[in-house]
């Protein structure tokens, strides 16, 4: 259920999830009807967060599981159950590690390792994404500084920001504080935002991006090609990098359609003087195609899976001297 509205000349995209229960078959009183409608709502939110669902008895279990997970998330941060893994990013020409994307994982004491796809939407819906996101930012910056202090080559650490985090009034000050506390130079931090940020008032978004760039932080557009349909924001937004979505890279096997999309994004980045990185690279064919067409950087299972900080340190230690000089020249 989507709607598009014009407000002061700006398009606003609104999504809604609806849960429905029917009297009398789904309940004989208000409390039962409301409880069952809420179970249907949880199910609707699970369908990409934009649909409606009528109540079915089997939804009770899913709703209960969702409530248990939501309650557990409120305590996960204070109980230090979150951990970060890091997926290396490589320069295609030199083959050196030039960055790493910080990826959050939830190590639940009873349920084990829980996929981000299961708990990130709940963090966003509850607003917990703000506090958890700040923890990710601080932990990633601290880890990067620890690598540097250990004599490893300085690299960029990439941290994802949700729209909720991005629009927080104190975002820039929070980042300044984190950088000061961790001692990380701002040029070694990269923030990844999705292009759907462009749906919001462009002037306000540009003001935020200008403030972040003034700190010295690099900005990347994540999942490029899958979101906002208008590309006019690329000319206006102060950004540094486009990240080709893995769905395009995955199908890059010599076919015309997806290969053409990847080539177009690389060409667009080059014309706008932006770096281009491809994610989800899993085969030699994909890597060769990207290199041949001038893609700057890559990440994916073909080069390295997300790993703990210590494992990434071992990977970087193999090319300390040359990688250090290369990375310092980039900042």
N, C-alpha and C positions, 0 to 999 in steps of 0.2 A: 504494500500500500504506500504509494509515493505521491507527492504533490509538489508542483512547482509554482512558486508565487513571485510576483514582482513587488519589491518594496524599495521605494526611492530609486527606481531604475536598476536595482540589483536583483538578480535571480536567486531565490532561496529554495533549496531542495529539502523537503520535509518527509521523513519516513515515520511510519507508525506500526506498532505491533498490537494486535487485539486478541484477547481471549474471550470466548463466548460460552456461556452455560445456559441451558434451557429449563424453564419450569414447565412441568413438574418432574421430567424424567431425570434431570441432573441435580435435583434438590427440592425439598419441600419447604425450605425456609431461606431467609436472606443469608445466613452464615454459610450454609452448605453451597448455595449458588455462588457466593463470592469466592469461597475457597476453591471451588471447581473451575471458576472462570480464571482464577489466578494460575492454576495448574495449566490451563490451556494457554495462558499468556506466556508462561515459561517456554512452552513448546513452540509458540509462534516466534519468540525471540531467537530460538535455536535455528529457525529457518532464515538465516541471513538477517535477522532483526527487522524484517519488513514484510509481514504477512498477517493473516488471521487464522485462528484455529478454533474449532468447536471442541468442547470437552469430551474426552474419552476416558474410561476408567483406568487404562494403562498409563495415563499421564500422571497419575498420583505418584508413582514410583520415581519418574523422572523429575517431577517437581520437588519431591523430598530430597533426592540426590542433589539437585541444584541448591536447595536451601542449606544442606549440610556443607556443600563446597563453599557457598557464600559465607557462612558462619566461620568456617576454617580459615578463609582468606583474611578475615578481620584480625586474626591472630598470627598469621604466617610471617609477617614482617618482624614483629617483636620476638618471635620464636626463632628467627634466623633460618627459616626454611627455604628462602629463595637463594639460588646460586646463579652465577653467570658462566656461560660458555662463550667461546670466541671463535668465530669463523674467519680464517685468514683471507686477506684480499691481496692479489698479486698484480704487479705490473706486467703486462703482456710482453713487452719488448725485452726487459731485463730478467724477468722471471723471479724478481725479488718480492718479499713480503713488504707491502707498503701500508697496510692497514688491517684492521680486524673489526668485525661487527660484533657488538656485545648482544648476546641473546639470553633472555631470562629463562630460568627453569625453576619449577616448584618441586622440591623434594619433600613430599608429604610422608610423615613417619609411619603411616599405615597403608596409604594408597600407592606409595612409591613415587616415581618420577611422573609428574602430570604434564601433559602437553600444553604449551602456551595457547593453542587454539581453544582449549577447554576453559582456561581461567582468565585470559586477557579480556574477553567480552564482559565477564562479570566484574572485573576491575573497573572497566570503563562505565558500566551501568551503575555501579555503586559509588563512583567517584574515588575509589581507592587508587586508581591509576596515578593520581597526582603524587601521593606519598610514596607509592612503590616506584613510580617513575623517577622520583628524586633519588631514591636509594640506588637504582640502576645507574643513574648518571654519576653519582658519587663513587660507587664501587668500581665502575669502568674507568673513571679518571684515576682513581687511586691505583688500580692494577697497572694502568699504562705507565704511571710514574714509577712504580716499583720495577717494571721491566727496564726502564731507562736507568734507574739508580743501580740496577744490577749489571749495567754495562751493555745491555742489549740495544740493537738499533732502534732509534726513535721512529715510531709509526703513528698513524692516525688511529684513533679509536672512534668507531661510528656507533651512535646511540639513537634508537628510534624514539620519536616523539609522537604521541597521539594528538588528535585535534584538541582534545580536552586540555592536555598539558600545554600545547602550543599557545592556547588562548588565555592561559593564566596570567593575570596582570603582573605578577612578580617573577615571571620566567627569567628575564635577563639578569635580575638581581640574584636569583637562586643560582644561576650558572656562574656568575662572578664569584659568589661565595664558595661554591664547590671547587672551582679552579684555584682559589686562594687557599682553601683548606688542604687540598691535595697537592698543591705545588705544581700542577701540570700547566705547561704553557698552552695558551688558548689555540695556537695553530695546530696542535695535535688532537683537537676534538672536532668531530664532524657530527652534525645533527641531521638525521634523516626524517623528512616529513613526506606525507603522501600528497599527490597533486590535488586531492579533493579539498585541501586547505584553500584552494583557489575559489571554492564555492562561497566562502565568506567574503565580507567587504574587503576588496582588494587594497584599498588605501590603508586599512588597519593592519592587514597582513604584511604589506610592504614596510610599514613602520616597525613592526616586530622584527622582521628580517633585517632591516637596516640596523636596528639596535644590536642584534646578535652578531652581524658582520662587523660592527664597530668594535666588538670585544675581540675579534680576530678569529671567530669560529667559522668553519666551512659548512655550507648548507648543501644537502643532496636531496633530490626529488626521488623518493622510493617508489617501486612498483610502477615506473613510468609506462604510460600507454594503456593503463587499465581503468583510469579514473576520469577526472574532469575532461569534458570533451573539447572545450575551448583551449587553444594553445597560445592565446594572446598573452597569458600571464608569464610565459617564458621570457618575453621581451622586457617585462616590467619588474619581475621578481629578481632581487639580487641573490642569485644562486651560483653554485660552483660545479655541480655535477648532476648528471642524469643517470638513474639506475634502471637498466632494462629489466622488466619483469621476467621472472623465470618461465612463465607460460609461453613467452615468445621464444626464449632461448631453447626450451625443451623440444620444441617442434622444429628447430632449425637443423634440418637434415637434408638440405639440398632442394627443398620445395620452394615454390615461387612466393606464396603468400606470406608465411612467417619469416622467411629469409628476407623478403622485401621490407617487412616492417622493421626488422632489426637493422638493416642497412639504412633505412630512412631515419631511424633514431640516431644512429651513429653520425650520419651526415648532418642532421639537425644540430646535434651537439657541437660538431666541428664548426659549423657556420656561426654558432652563437658563442664560440670560444669557451665551451663547457667540456669538462672531462666526462667520459662515458664509461660506466662500469656495468658489466653483465653479471647477473646472479643466476644460480642454478645451473652452472656449467658442469655437465656430467660425462661428456665424451670427448675424445680427441678430435672428432669431426667438428664438434661445436667450437672447441678451442681454436682450431685451425681457421675456421670460417671467421670467427671474431677477430683474430689477429690479421688475417688477410684484408679485412674491411676496415681496419684502423681503430678498433675498440681499444681503449686505454688500459682498463683494468678488468679483472675477473674474480669471481668467487664461486665456489660450488664444490660438490663432492669429488669431482675430478682432481681438484687441487688440494682440498682439505675439508674434512667435516668439522662442525662446531666441536671445540675441545676445551678442556679446562686450561686455566691460565698457565699452569706449569708445563703442560704439553706444548702450548704455543711458544713458550719461552725456549723449549728445546728446538722447535722448528726454526725459530729466528736465530738461535745461536749458531746454526750451521753456516751462516753467511754474515757474521757480525761486522767485519771491517767494510766490505763493499756495500752492504745494505745500509750501514750507518751513514756513509758518505752520500749515498743516493737519496735517502730520506731527508737528510738535513738540507739538501739542495732544493727539495720540493717545498719546504715550509717557508 
